[in-house]
Amino acid sequence: MHRSEFERLVERALERIPAPFRLAMHNVAVLVEDWPDPDVVEEITGDRSELIYGLFSGTPLPEQRVEDSGDLPPVIEIYQGPLLEDFPDVDQLVEEIEITLVHEIAHFMGLDEEAVRQHGYE
């Protein structure tokens, strides 16, 4: 799948996420990358061969301060390779992109996994 087509699927998934998550997306960059850096994966999971679908990096919303205003915006990376590998069906792929986005936005918002589950995401 070409990058531009995958990016359209990410946009489609962003439109489907619940309003509280969409509304929190001010000043957050969403980037599509091919694959995660294996060193980062190892740091997060303890196993560099583990597959992850997305990653939030930056300062979570509850920890942001006025003094941080010159910093680069927080970033959510969505990894095309692992998602395509695990979800060849387009409808399932969009659903998993949506789930991944909600989880990463929740990290940005400072929410825990229970809050994500309350919105119907596992």
KAFEN-V583934 format. One record per residue. N is the residue number from 0. SS is DSSP state (H for helix, E for strand, L for the rest). OMEGA is omega in whole degrees, -180 to 180 (999 if undefined). Layout:
n->N ss->SS omega->OMEGA
n->N ss->SS omega->OMEGA
This chain:
n->0 ss->L omega->179
n->1 ss->L omega->-179
n->2 ss->H omega->-177
n->3 ss->H omega->178
n->4 ss->H omega->178
n->5 ss->H omega->179
n->6 ss->H omega->176
n->7 ss->H omega->177
n->8 ss->H omega->176
n->9 ss->H omega->178
n->10 ss->H omega->178
n->11 ss->H omega->179
n->12 ss->H omega->178
n->13 ss->H omega->179
n->14 ss->H omega->-175
n->15 ss->H omega->-175
n->16 ss->L omega->-179
n->17 ss->L omega->-177
n->18 ss->H omega->-179
n->19 ss->H omega->179
n->20 ss->H omega->179
n->21 ss->H omega->-177
n->22 ss->H omega->180
n->23 ss->L omega->-171
n->24 ss->L omega->179
n->25 ss->L omega->177
n->26 ss->L omega->174
n->27 ss->E omega->177
n->28 ss->E omega->174
n->29 ss->E omega->-178
n->30 ss->E omega->173
n->31 ss->E omega->177
n->32 ss->E omega->179
n->33 ss->L omega->-176
n->34 ss->L omega->176
n->35 ss->L omega->175
n->36 ss->L omega->-179
n->37 ss->H omega->178
n->38 ss->H omega->178
n->39 ss->H omega->178
n->40 ss->H omega->180
n->41 ss->H omega->179
n->42 ss->H omega->-177
n->43 ss->H omega->-171
n->44 ss->H omega->-175
n->45 ss->L omega->-178
n->46 ss->L omega->-176
n->47 ss->L omega->179
n->48 ss->L omega->178
n->49 ss->L omega->177
n->50 ss->L omega->171
n->51 ss->L omega->-176
n->52 ss->L omega->-178
n->53 ss->E omega->-178
n->54 ss->E omega->172
n->55 ss->E omega->173
n->56 ss->E omega->-178
n->57 ss->L omega->-179
n->58 ss->L omega->177
n->59 ss->L omega->-177
n->60 ss->H omega->-178
n->61 ss->H omega->-178
n->62 ss->H omega->-177
n->63 ss->L omega->179
n->64 ss->L omega->178
n->65 ss->H omega->-179
n->66 ss->H omega->-179
n->67 ss->H omega->-170
n->68 ss->H omega->179
n->69 ss->H omega->-179
n->70 ss->L omega->174
n->71 ss->L omega->-180
n->72 ss->L omega->173
n->73 ss->E omega->-176
n->74 ss->E omega->169
n->75 ss->E omega->177
n->76 ss->E omega->175
n->77 ss->E omega->-173
n->78 ss->E omega->-176
n->79 ss->H omega->-175
n->80 ss->H omega->-180
n->81 ss->H omega->180
n->82 ss->H omega->179
n->83 ss->H omega->-180
n->84 ss->H omega->-175
n->85 ss->H omega->-175
n->86 ss->L omega->-178
n->87 ss->L omega->178
n->88 ss->L omega->-173
n->89 ss->H omega->-179
n->90 ss->H omega->177
n->91 ss->H omega->179
n->92 ss->H omega->179
n->93 ss->H omega->179
n->94 ss->H omega->-180
n->95 ss->H omega->175
n->96 ss->H omega->178
n->97 ss->H omega->179
n->98 ss->H omega->180
n->99 ss->H omega->179
n->100 ss->H omega->-180
n->101 ss->H omega->179
n->102 ss->H omega->-178
n->103 ss->H omega->176
n->104 ss->H omega->177
n->105 ss->H omega->176
n->106 ss->H omega->177
n->107 ss->H omega->-178
n->108 ss->H omega->-178
n->109 ss->L omega->-179
n->110 ss->L omega->177
n->111 ss->L omega->-177
n->112 ss->H omega->178
n->113 ss->H omega->178
n->114 ss->H omega->178
n->115 ss->H omega->179
n->116 ss->H omega->179
n->117 ss->H omega->177
n->118 ss->L omega->175
n->119 ss->L omega->-180
n->120 ss->L omega->177
n->121 ss->L omega->999
